[in-house]
Amino acid sequence: MNINRYQRQTVLKDFGPQAQQKLKNSSVLVVGAGGLGIPVLQYLNAMGIGTIGVIEQDDIEITNLQRQVLYTEKDLGRSKIEVVLERLSAQNSNTQFKTFDTFLTKHNALEIISQFDVIVDGSDNFPTRYLINDACVILKKPFVSGAIQGFEGQLSVFNYQGGPTYRCLFPNMPTLEEIPNCNENGVLGVIPGIIGNLQALETVKIISGVGKILNGKLLLFNGLNQSYQTITFSLKPQNTAIKKLLESYGTEVCKVDKNIGIEEFENRLKIQKHVQIIDVRTKEEFENFSLPQLKALNIPLNELKDRTEELDSLNPIYLLCQSGKRSGMAVRILEGINPELELYNILGGVDQFLALQK
């Protein structure tokens, strides 16, 4: 271990070389290399965590750059996992990296999470959070959770030394209609940086044994007035009795055979005479920008269940949104209403159309 490199933190009398050695001997998995995951990765890597795991399968898009500050315009279209490994290796050549070019699912969660001491949740969706929680309960791993929306963020540490789990605070996963969407509600670019850095701090405290952990406490941050509020919650023993993962967490937005890329979609339009394209973005998003060549019908996701009579049940239906996430939800909703519909989710959505036009 290079003592000079970490001298500014080892001179701290409450930290010292012993805590630094604990960092070097530890392993941390960061789920997601986005707005939250990037600051976590950069600071844990800089501070001397011995082994860092990264799980991510997205490519870099123009809409990422406003908050995912590790990436640049020259990285557009590249794999996030590739760029992360490149930049972090240059930042600290002593770190051992384990990269997983995939999404976390019930099929790989236990195998991947079992390899690490601490899990940091940098995901942006509820199904993954519940999956991480359940896997960490089964494997007895602590995990550091962060979430952001608009000008606000929240932070907590779950499953730490027999403490409360994520389900003790949020017992049930919200329905599709209840889940806020970042394309509609947005997030101020600096907010994930603030929450991500606090996640990195909690991770270092867990490993080093320095300070008090946010165990059984939820920290709420409001960026508009720079306020912090802490809410306490208690353990519900039944939530620690999880022995196996659920059959489904809804992590697969829709079946693989329901997903279709832009190029394949455009090829199909050339040979299919009758199709219907449904844009499930909000009315405001659709009116602000649409793709007139597609002649899409705008049915916002929250209105979909009440407007099924407008669907063409005799021909293929292609679902479109800004990034492909809401349209994937739309496929699942419509499959539940009418399994006979021929449905396809356009991967990448409007963002991908725009990227290909450049």
C-alpha positions, 0 to 999 in steps of 0.5 A: 500500500502506498502510504504517501498516496493516502497520507491526507486521510491516514493522518486523521487520528480517528482513521489512521493506517489501520482503517486504510488497511481495512479499505484495501482489504475490502470489496465493494459492488456498485450496482449501476454506473449512472448518476449515483454510481459514478461519484461512488465509484470515483471516490471509493477508487480514489480512497483505496478500496481494494476491489471494486465491482461494477454491474452495468449494461447501458451505453452512454447517451447524450441525456446522461452527460448532465449528471454522469460526470465521468463521461464526455461527449466523445464517449457517446454510444460507448459502453458505460462499463468499458469507459468506467474501467478505463477511467478508474484504472487510470485514476488508481492502478492499484485497484482490482476491478470486477466488471459485469456487463449485464443487468442485475436479475434474479438469475445472477444476483446471488452469485454476483453479490456473494463476491463482495463485502458491501453493496452500493445501490446506484440503480434507478428503479424499484424492482432492482432495489427490492432485488438487492435487498432480498439478496443482501438479506439472504447473504447477510450483506449490508447495502447502502441505498440512495435515491434521487428525484427533482431537487431531492435525494435520500440515503440509508444503510440497510441490513447492517449488523442485523438492522432494518432492511429496505422492506422495513421502510418500504414494505411493498413495491409501488405499482407501475402507475405509482412509480415516478418517471425521471423523463417527466419529473427530471433531476437537477444534475448536481443532486446525484453527485451529492447523494452519491458522495454520501453513499461513498462516505457511508460505505467507507464508514461501514468498512473502516468502523469509523463514525455512526452508520445510517442504520435504521435512519433515512436521511432526506436532502432538499437541495432547494433550501440545503436542508437535511432531515433524518427519519428513524425506522425500526426492524420488522423481524419478518423481513429478515426471514427471506430464504429465497428470491421471488419468482419475479421482480419485474426487472425485465421490462418485457420479454426479450422477444418483445424488444426491438431495436430501431434498425429492425423496427425501420426494416419492418415498417418497409414490409409491413403494410399495417402497423400501429405506433403508440407514443406513451410519453406525456401529452406535453412531451409529445407536443414539444417533440415528436417524430412526424414520420412515424405518425404515432398516436399519443396515449400517455402511459397513465391513460393506457388502461382507459384507452384500449379501445383505440388499439388496433388488435388486428395488426402489430403495435409498436410502443415508443417513449423517450428512452424505452423504459415506459414503453416497456412498461406499456407492453407489460400493461397491455399484455395483462389486459389482452395477451392476444395483442402483438406488441413490441417495445422500441428500445432506446425510444426517441433518444435513439432515433435522434442519436442515429440521425446525427 
